């Protein structure tokens, strides 16, 4: 698919969580370039989120700040996004935390706190926003799309980030459960499982001593790009991808193969 080719179904109302920078920014741009209107959500990076918003093509995009780590915050974000856009046709659950906590080097107090943080943002926020968006789709009666951003780490293990790997595995499972339950309402749910890809957050790792090893993870000899992930999400959110509901799409440049 041409990355700049519009897919069928443009003009939709799209909520993207965690869209201030990195993959979230690439997702917002991909949907905006497709002719969709985007609610750019951010947690604490308002300045970067405003930069994302100002970079979007088209009109009618909105900025929505809010803490997704509790149920009330998620409800507020969904309500303000729906009010700003006039509804929600597509939800992309991208917001996540990924903080190191190798067991042998992490105190129990820090371990417990970090697990709670990962579960609250990576898993529960995804579940809460999915309910809030899907209920609106069901009440409107015209279907919709939910796409979750998972991770290759859900399959290969994350020794220094076990809560991240575990919560992303749970996100994949959640998406498959919702795919079955929401299909009668015309709502398709899918997930992507990216491997390592370039963003400003990991630029120092690619340019540093471990950069060559990271690129060597893939037989293509490079890291992925946020734009490649966004293009796949855009397709999964399209009307043409209904039959892909329930899938977990690997996007890792053949760096981790599973059956």
N, C-alpha and C positions, 0 to 999 in steps of 0.2 A: 504494500500500500504506500502510495506517495504520502509522505508525512504532512504535506500541505493540502491534500485533497479532502474536501469536505465529505463527511459521511451522511447518509440519510438520517433525517430526524433532527437537523439543526434547529435552533430556536428554542431549545429546552432550557429549563431552570435547574442549575447544577450547584449543589453544595459540596465544597471540597474542604475537608477539615485539615488543619495544619498546612495552610497554603502560603505561608509568609515567604518561604525560600525553598531552594533545593527542588526535590521532586514535586512538592506542592505547587511551587511556582510554575514548573513545566506543565503540570496538569492543568492549572488554570489557563495558561496560554493556549494549550492544545484545544480545550473546549471553546475558549473565546474565538480562536481562529476558525473553529468549525461553525461559528455563528450562534453559539449558545450564550446564555447569560449566566454569570458565575457569582456565587457568594464565596468570597475569599475569607476563610476563617483563620484566626490567629489566636494563640494563647497569650504570649507576652511580647512578641516581636512586632509591635504595631508599626514601627517605622518601615521595617522590611515588608510587612504586609501591604502598606500603602504603596510601596515601590512596585510590588506585584500588581496591585490594582491599577496603577497608572500605566503599566506596560501592556495592558490587555487591549486587544482590538475590539471594536464594536462598542455598544452602549448598554446601559442598564445593569452593569455589574455593581455589587455591593460589598462592603467591608463589614465583617461580623467578628468582634472579639469576644472571648469568653473562655472560662475554665471548664474543660470537658471532664475533669477528674472526679466530678460528682454529678449525680443524676440531675439535680436542679440546674446546674450550669449547662449541661447538655440540652436540657429542655429549653432553656433560654436561647441558646445558640440556634437551635432548630426553628424556634418561633420567629426570631428576628430575621433569619435567612428566608423563611417562607413569606414573611411579611414584605421583606425587601424585594423579593423576586416575584411575588404573587403565587407562590407554590413551590414544590420541589418535585422534579421529574427524575433527577439523577442524584444519587449520593455517592461520593467517593470518600471512603474512610481511610484517610492518609495519616492523621495525627498519631504520633508515637513517641515514646522515649526509649533510649538505648544507652544505658549507663553501665559501666563495667562493675562487676562484683564477683570475681573469682572466689570460690568458696574458701580455699585455703588461706586467702589473704584478706578476708572480709569479716569484720566482727558480726556477731549475731544481731546486734541492734541495727547496724547498717544494712545487713542482709534482709532483715524483716521489713525495714522501711523501703528499701529499693524494690523488693518483690511487690509490696503494696502499691508503690508508684507505678510499676509496669502493668500490673493487673488493672489498676484504675484507668489508666490512659489507653493502653494498647488493646485491652479486651473489653472492659466495661463501657468505655466511651463508644467503641464500635457497636456494641450491643444496643446501647441506649439510643444512639443516633439512628441506627437501623430501624428500631421500633418507631421512633418519632417520624422518620421519613416515610416508612412503609405504611403507617396508619394514614398519613395524608394521601398517599397514592391509592390505598384501598378506598378511602372515603370518596375520592374523586372518580374512581372507577375506570381509569384509563391506563393502568399499569405503570411501569417504571423500571428503573435499573438501580442496583446497588453493586458497587465494586469495592472490594477490600484490598488494601495493600498489605500483603503478608511478607514472607521472607524465605529465601533458601535456607536460612538458619533453622527453620522449623523442621527440616529434614536431615540436615547434616550435623546438627548439634552446635551449640555456642558455649564453649567451655568457660570463657571469661564473661559471658553475658547470658547465663542460663535463663533468667526470667524473660529476657527478650525472645529467645528461641521458643520457650514454652508458651508465651502469650501469643506469638505469631502462629504456632501450631493450633492453638485454640481459636484464633481468628479464622483459619482455614476451615476448621470443623464447624464453627458457627455459620460461616457462609454456606456450607453445604446443607446444614439443617434448614436455614432460611430459604435456600433455593427450592427445597421440597415443599415447605409450608406456604411459600408465597407464590408459587407457580400458578395455582388456580386463580389468582388475582392479576395475572399478567405481569408479575414482577419477576424479573430474572436477577439472580445474584451470583456473582463470580468473584474470584480472588486471583491476584497475581503474586508470584513468589520470586522477587528479584534476587539476583546475586549482587556482587559488589558493583556499584555504579558511581560515576563521578558526580559530586556536588561540592559546593564550597566548604561544607562541613568536613569532608574527608580529603580535601585537596592536599593538605600537609602530609597525609599518609602516602598518597600517590607520588608526591615529589620527594619524599624522604627515602630512608634506607630500605623500607619494606615495599616500595613502589613496584620494583621488578617482580617480586614474589606475588604481589596482588595481581598484576597483569598476567602472570604465568598461570594463574588459576584457570584461565580459559585458554583453550587451544587457539583461539583467535589472537591471543597475545595482547589483549587490551582489557580495560574495564568497560562496562556498559555506560550508557548515557541516560540522563533523566528523560530526555526526549524520546528515547526508544521505549522506556517504560510507559510514558504518557501516551504514546501512539497505541500501545496494546490496550491500555485502559480505555481510551477513546473508542476503540472497536468493541470491546466488551460491553460498553455502555450504549452501543448503537442498536437500532431495531434489528439489524441483520444478525446480531449475536445472541438472540433469545435461546437458540438450541445449545449454546455453550454454558447455559445456566448450570451451576454446580461445579464448574471446573476450577481447578487450581492451576494456573498457567505458569510454567517455569520460564523465567526470563534471566538466564544466567550464562549465556554463551557457552553452553555445554561444559560448564565448570563442575556441575554436580548432576549426575544422571540417575534417575530413579525409574522403577517400573510400577 
